[in-house]
Amino acid sequence: DAKTTQPTSMDCAEGRAANLPCNHSTISGNEYVYWYRQIHSQGPQYIIHGLKNNETNEMASLIITEDRKSSTLILPHATLRDTAVYYCIVSPIYNQGGKLIFGQGTELSVKP
Amino acid sequence: GAVVSQHPSWVICKSGTSVKIECRSLDFQATTMFWYRQFPKQSLMLMATSNEGSKATYEQGVEKDKFLINHASLTLSTLTVTSAHPEDSSFYICSAPTLSADTQYFGPGTRLTVL
């Protein structure tokens, strides 16, 4: 069973920041927070992951609360191509036996 | 970056036939790969873990005799849907962890339609 809770859907205006929340109140100490997204009829795409510190890469920023029970994925300037289902997943890294169990995700619609 | 490919990208077959789907890691080696199934408007469901040189590990409820997995080399895993039926029609996706083991890369998926 998925161990994360995400809103079913969200809208965002093109050019604005998209903030996608995720609750993972039962996260374990060795579990990372991963974010993937899936554009319609494609395989999921890795976005970012983190353990307890905030992370940033060329795609997005990940803000993890100090108690690690929730996180927010931030797309700083959303474009129409960012319309996708975004999955927040908690898992140990692979070499700790981690496998990705997907929940229902958040369907983000970026509108002009 | 790391790339995972799948072949074919789509396949249509008759009920009762078998279909093989290939998953390849193109520029890295993967001792483990994962197979997922996704029905329309649903999330990805993990089917099995494919292990190079050993038997696959199946998730609860997945029939290992129906979904045959072979991990023949460090860059290739195959999923064979045996005696396919219309209810097996789905989007099948594979993934492979990177050598650094902290992320996974997904294939583009294979859409199977069983008539």
Interface residues (C-beta under 8 A of the other chain):
Chain A: Y32 Y34 Y36 Q38 S41 Q42 G43 P44 Q45 Y46 H49 Y87 I93 Y94 N95 K99 L100 I101 F102 G103 Q104 G105
Chain B: V4 Q6 T32 F34 Y36 S43 L44 M45 L46 T49 F91 I93 S95 P97 A101 D102 T103 Q104 Y105 F106 G107 P108 G109 R111
